[in-house]
Amino acid sequence: MGWSCNTPLLALSLCACAPAHDWRQVALSGLGITTLFPCRPSSASRNVQVGGRRVAMSLYACTVDGSTFALSSAQIDDARAVGPALVELSASAARNIGADIDAGEPVQVPGMTPHAEARRFLLTGKHPDGSVLVEHVTVFARGTRVYQAVVAGPRPDAEVVQTFFSNVRLDL
């Protein structure tokens, strides 16, 4: 599949390390979303396959204390393709680290469009070097724009993960 919005290695390569969390509110230009990042995110954009469609995926990510924090988004051209796109974002996150995926749990992000495929997952897999990688992944949508938020690392701190996910808000 090539580069994916949830590829931890790409996010790691985009991000400068910081010695401690420096939470900052970031409005992601053109994506209709605001969140807190614990470090200054870098951005990238690339065309990728999502839900059987080629789309422009935007990624904002940074790394601090061994964990990568990322938020990615893509505009889907057909409302009927949103569900399959959310499923693909979840499946590719698991596939990228060699993890099994379960049903996840329903997620509610302020401002999102309710969707059965909006879910949160806890994935455990491996880096290419064989070391353990834990990913907290949330996928959701607003209209025909799909989003994926990820915290990935060897042992992401539960409080830090909660802070990141609980501050994701879609602009109203």
N, C-alpha and C positions, 0 to 999 in steps of 0.2 A: 504494500500500500504506500510505501514511501513515508515522507514526513507526515506526521499527524499532530493535531493540536494538543494531544495529550502525551506526547513523547517526552518523558522526563529528561532524557539526555539532551534534547534540543533546548528545553527550558533551562537546564543547567548551563548549557553553553551560552545562552543569552544573558545570563544573570551574573552580576558581580556579587561576591560574598560580602556580607556585612557582619560585624562581630556581635550585634545584638538586635533585637526587634526594635524598630523605629516606625511604629504604626502611623500610617498616613492615609487620608481619604483620597481616593483617586477616581475621578470621573473619566471613564474610558471613551474618548472622543469618537462620536459617530456610532457607538454601540448601544447607547441608551441604558447604561448601567453604571452604578457607582459602588465602590467597595473599599474596604480597608486592606492595604498591603502592609506587611511588616518590614518592608524594604522598598527601595525605588525600583519599580518594574521597568523592564525593557520591553520593546514591542517588536513584533514581526508579523508579516502577512504572507500567505502563500495559498495557491490553489490546491485543494485536496478533494478526495472523494469522500462524501458523507451521505449516507442513505441512498447510494446509487447515483448521486449527482456530483458534478464537479462544481465546487463553490470556493469563493475566496474566504479563507479562515484567518481571522485576526487573533493574535496571541499576545497577552501581557503576562510577564512572569519575572520572578526574582527568587533568589535563594538566600536563606539566612539560617545559621545554626544547623546546617546539613539538610534542611527541608526546602523544597521548592514549592512556591505558591504560584498558581497559574489560573488565568481566566481566559477562555477563548470563546469566539462567537463566529457564526456564519449566518448569512441570509439565505433561506431556502425559497425557491421560486413557486412552490406549490404547497398549500396548507395540508394537503393529504400526505405530503412527504415528511412532515414534522415528526410524527411518531417514529417512522423508520430511521430518521436521522438521529433522534435521541437514543434509540436502541443501538445504532452503529457507534455513536460516541462512547457509550458504555462498553460495548463489546470490544472496541479497539483499545480502550484503556486497559482492559484485562489482557487482551492478546499481546499488547506491547510489552508486558512484564511477565507473561507466562502464568497468569493467575486464572483461577476458576471464578466465574461470576455467578452470583445467585440472583434472586428476585429483587434484592435491594429493599429499600423502604421508601414510601412516598415522601416527597419533599414539597415544602411550600416556601417559595421565595417571594417577598413582597413585590407586587406588580406583575408577577408572571401570569401567563394564561394557563388555567388548569388543564393538565394533560395526564393521562394514565401512565405515560412513559417518563414523566418527571420523577426521577428517583435519586437516591443517594446510596452509594456502595462503599464498602470497605474491602479493598483488594490487597492480597499479599502475594508478591511475586519476587522476581530477582532482577538485579542489574545484569548487564552482559558479563560482568566479572564474577557472577554467582552470589554476590552479597544480597542480603534481604532488602526488599523495597516494599514499603507499605504505602498504598495510595488511598486517600479519601477522595471520592469522585462524586460530584453532583451534576446532573444534567437536567435542563429545564428549558422552557421556551416562552417567548412573548410574541404572539402572532406567529409569523413565519420566520422569526429570528431564533436560532437555537444557541444555547450557551452550555459551557462545561467549565466547572470550577474544580480545581485539583490541589490537594496538598499531598506531596510525596516526599518520603525520606525513609531512613532506616527505622526510626521510631518517632514519628511526629508527635509532639506534645499535645495531649487532648485539649487542654485549655486554649492553646494557640490555634489549633484546628477549629475549635468552636468559635473563637473570635473571628477568624477569617470568614467562615461560612455564614455566621449570624449577621454579618454586616454587608452582605451582598444585597443590593437593592436595585430594582429596575426603575428607571426614571418614569414618573407619571406624567 
